[in-house]
Amino acid sequence: MLAVQVSLAGSPPSRYLPAMPLLLGVNIDHIATLRQARYAQNPSAPNAEPCPIQASHDALAGGADALTIHVRGDRRHMQDADAYRIRAEVPLPLNLEMAVTEEMVGIALKLKPDFVCLVPENRLEITTEGGLNVLANFDKTRMVIARLQDAGIHVSVFIDPDLKQVEAAGEACADMIELHTGAFANATDDHAQAELDRLIAAAKEGHPSVKVNAGHGINYTNLARILTIPHLSELNIGHSIIARSTRVGLTTAVREMKELMAAYNS
């Protein structure tokens, strides 16, 4: 077990406090994506499969620390009913990714997830293509953060590893930032280190004012380099785990990712 030495008043210096482990939030949106490919007209049909609720339990069995879901404006994968059932039936912290819209604020205030991650949303995109521009939408973002926090929900903003965006997230009073790792994940060898350096700098800029999470495009191969980013609290990973699950099952795929993450030393 990783440990750091601490000195407490009245306690011998040989006492140790275990370091906090790096947490894994498993994004199960693509379970619903597969279901919608066949059952978009009736996702609650008795024979609709695969089931996001069962997948959530499988992720829990594999050691997931949280579940991440994204209820999009066009409901292309996760449905409102999925979110409410997962919240009610799965004993894991729930992280709701959502656009900064009045509709989604209303859903979040009713659902009461443990966490919300504010993300940009473009109905023409296949998946989230970049970070939220907090600077350009500061007043609206700050207002939404305050409304969610007033309801007892911790709020993160999904941002590119840009120092000005990190600063703006802090000024907007976000509890956390989630660094968009997609540019690193998609970079060629010549540019991957430069993108990793941006992530490292952004994590240092954010810590300790906000918790630092990361996600998008992280897989079993590039994880080792992601683990060189300091001050990380949680990784949110979906596509690669769901893809791996087609070979080994979701519980095993989650367990394998957790085992690789255990090497992290912040």
C-alpha positions in Angstrom: 0.0 0.0 0.0 1.2 3.5 -0.9 1.8 5.6 2.2 3.1 9.0 3.1 4.7 9.9 6.4 2.9 12.5 8.5 3.8 14.1 11.8 0.9 14.7 14.2 1.1 16.7 17.4 1.5 14.3 20.2 2.1 11.4 17.9 5.4 9.6 17.1 6.7 10.5 13.6 6.7 6.8 12.6 3.0 6.8 12.2 1.8 6.6 8.6 -1.3 7.8 6.8 -2.3 5.7 3.7 -2.3 7.7 0.5 -5.7 8.1 -1.2 -6.1 5.6 -4.0 -6.9 6.8 -7.5 -10.6 6.2 -8.1 -12.3 4.8 -11.2 -15.6 6.1 -12.5 -17.0 3.7 -15.1 -19.0 5.3 -17.9 -21.6 2.9 -19.1 -23.2 5.0 -21.8 -22.2 2.6 -24.5 -24.2 -0.2 -22.9 -27.2 2.0 -23.7 -25.8 2.8 -27.1 -25.9 -0.9 -28.0 -29.4 -1.3 -26.6 -30.6 1.7 -28.6 -29.3 0.2 -31.8 -32.1 -2.4 -31.6 -34.6 -0.9 -29.1 -34.6 2.8 -29.7 -38.4 2.8 -30.1 -39.0 1.0 -26.8 -35.9 0.9 -24.6 -37.9 -0.2 -21.6 -39.3 -3.3 -23.4 -38.9 -6.5 -21.3 -36.5 -8.0 -23.8 -34.4 -4.8 -24.4 -30.8 -5.6 -24.0 -28.1 -5.0 -22.8 -29.3 -3.5 -19.6 -27.5 -0.5 -18.1 -28.7 -1.4 -14.7 -27.2 -4.9 -14.9 -24.0 -3.4 -16.3 -23.9 -1.0 -13.3 -24.0 -4.0 -11.0 -21.3 -5.7 -13.0 -19.1 -2.6 -12.8 -19.7 -2.6 -9.0 -18.6 -6.2 -8.8 -15.4 -5.4 -10.6 -14.5 -2.7 -8.1 -15.8 0.5 -9.7 -15.7 3.4 -7.3 -18.5 5.4 -9.1 -20.7 5.3 -12.2 -20.7 7.9 -14.9 -23.7 8.5 -17.2 -24.5 11.2 -19.7 -28.1 12.0 -20.4 -27.9 13.9 -23.6 -30.5 16.3 -25.0 -31.2 14.0 -27.9 -31.4 10.9 -25.6 -29.2 9.0 -28.0 -28.2 6.4 -25.4 -29.0 6.9 -21.7 -32.7 7.6 -21.1 -34.2 9.4 -18.1 -35.6 6.2 -16.8 -32.1 4.6 -16.9 -30.7 7.4 -14.7 -33.5 7.2 -12.1 -33.2 3.4 -11.9 -29.4 3.4 -11.5 -29.7 6.1 -8.8 -32.3 4.0 -6.9 -30.9 0.5 -7.4 -27.1 0.7 -7.6 -25.1 1.4 -4.4 -22.4 3.5 -6.0 -21.8 7.2 -6.2 -23.4 8.6 -9.4 -21.7 11.1 -11.7 -24.1 12.7 -14.2 -22.5 14.3 -17.2 -24.8 17.1 -18.5 -25.0 20.1 -20.8 -25.4 23.5 -19.3 -29.1 23.7 -20.1 -32.2 24.4 -18.1 -33.6 21.0 -19.1 -30.6 19.2 -17.7 -30.5 21.3 -14.5 -34.0 20.3 -13.9 -33.2 16.6 -14.3 -30.2 16.9 -12.0 -32.1 18.6 -9.3 -34.7 15.8 -9.4 -32.2 13.0 -9.8 -29.8 14.3 -7.1 -26.6 12.5 -8.2 -23.6 12.7 -6.0 -21.7 14.6 -8.7 -22.4 16.5 -11.9 -19.9 17.1 -14.6 -20.7 20.0 -16.9 -19.8 19.2 -20.5 -20.3 20.8 -23.9 -22.8 19.1 -26.1 -23.2 19.2 -29.9 -26.0 17.0 -31.3 -23.9 16.3 -34.5 -21.0 14.9 -32.6 -20.5 11.2 -32.0 -18.9 11.8 -28.6 -17.7 14.8 -26.6 -15.1 16.5 -28.8 -13.6 19.1 -26.4 -13.8 20.8 -23.1 -16.4 23.3 -21.9 -15.4 26.9 -22.6 -15.9 28.3 -19.1 -14.3 31.6 -20.0 -16.7 32.3 -22.8 -19.8 31.1 -20.8 -18.6 32.2 -17.3 -21.8 33.8 -15.9 -24.1 31.0 -17.0 -21.7 28.3 -15.8 -21.2 30.0 -12.5 -25.0 30.3 -12.0 -25.6 26.6 -12.8 -22.8 25.5 -10.5 -24.3 27.5 -7.7 -27.8 26.0 -8.2 -26.5 22.5 -8.2 -24.3 23.1 -5.2 -27.2 24.6 -3.3 -28.9 21.2 -3.8 -26.0 19.4 -2.2 -24.5 18.2 -5.5 -20.7 18.4 -6.1 -19.9 20.0 -9.4 -17.1 19.3 -11.9 -16.4 21.0 -15.2 -14.9 19.1 -18.1 -12.2 21.3 -19.6 -9.3 21.2 -22.0 -5.9 21.3 -20.2 -5.6 25.1 -20.7 -4.4 27.1 -17.7 -6.9 29.9 -18.3 -9.8 27.4 -18.3 -8.5 25.9 -15.1 -8.4 29.3 -13.5 -11.9 30.2 -14.7 -13.2 26.9 -13.3 -11.8 27.8 -9.9 -13.3 31.3 -10.1 -16.7 29.8 -11.0 -16.4 27.9 -7.7 -16.4 24.4 -9.3 -15.5 21.7 -6.8 -13.6 19.7 -9.4 -12.2 19.8 -12.8 -12.0 16.9 -15.2 -9.2 17.3 -17.7 -10.0 16.3 -21.2 -7.4 13.7 -22.2 -8.7 13.2 -25.7 -6.0 15.2 -27.4 -3.3 13.2 -25.7 -5.1 9.9 -26.5 -5.4 10.8 -30.2 -1.9 12.3 -30.6 0.8 10.8 -32.7 4.1 9.9 -31.0 5.6 13.2 -32.0 2.9 15.2 -30.2 1.8 12.9 -27.4 4.4 14.2 -25.0 3.5 17.8 -25.6 -0.2 17.0 -24.9 0.9 15.1 -21.8 2.9 18.1 -20.6 -0.2 20.3 -21.0 -2.2 17.9 -18.8 0.6 17.8 -16.2 0.7 21.6 -16.1 -3.1 21.9 -15.8 -3.2 19.4 -12.9 -0.5 21.4 -11.1 -2.4 24.6 -11.8 -5.7 23.2 -10.4 -4.2 21.5 -7.3 -5.0 22.1 -4.4 -7.8 24.6 -5.1 -9.9 22.0 -6.9 -9.9 18.2 -7.1 -8.4 17.1 -10.4 -10.0 14.3 -12.4 -9.3 13.2 -16.0 -11.1 11.3 -18.7 -11.7 10.7 -22.4 -9.8 8.3 -24.6 -8.0 6.6 -21.7 -7.4 2.9 -22.4 -5.4 0.0 -21.1 -2.4 0.9 -23.2 -2.0 4.7 -22.6 -3.0 4.5 -19.0 0.7 4.2 -17.9 1.4 7.6 -19.2 -1.8 9.1 -17.8 -0.5 7.9 -14.4 2.4 10.4 -14.7 -0.1 13.3 -14.2 0.2 14.5 -10.6 -2.7 15.2 -8.2 -5.3 13.0 -9.8 -8.3 12.0 -7.7 -10.4 10.0 -10.3 -10.4 8.7 -13.8 -13.6 8.4 -15.8 -13.3 5.7 -18.4 -16.0 4.2 -20.6 -15.3 3.2 -24.2 -12.2 1.1 -23.6 -13.7 -0.8 -20.7 -16.9 -1.5 -22.6 -14.9 -2.6 -25.6 -12.7 -4.9 -23.4 -15.9 -6.3 -21.8 -16.9 -7.9 -25.2 -13.9 -10.2 -24.7 -13.7 -10.8 -21.0 -17.0 -9.5 -19.5 -17.6 -6.2 -17.8 -16.7 -7.2 -14.2 -13.3 -8.5 -15.4 -12.7 -5.5 -17.6 -13.3 -3.1 -14.7 -11.1 -5.2 -12.4 -8.2 -5.2 -14.9 -8.4 -1.4 -15.1 -8.4 -1.0 -11.4 -5.4 -3.3 -11.1 -3.4 -1.1 -13.5 -4.5 2.1 -11.7 -3.2 0.7 -8.4 0.3 1.7 -9.5 -0.5 5.4 -9.3 1.5 7.5 -6.9 0.3 11.1 -6.8 
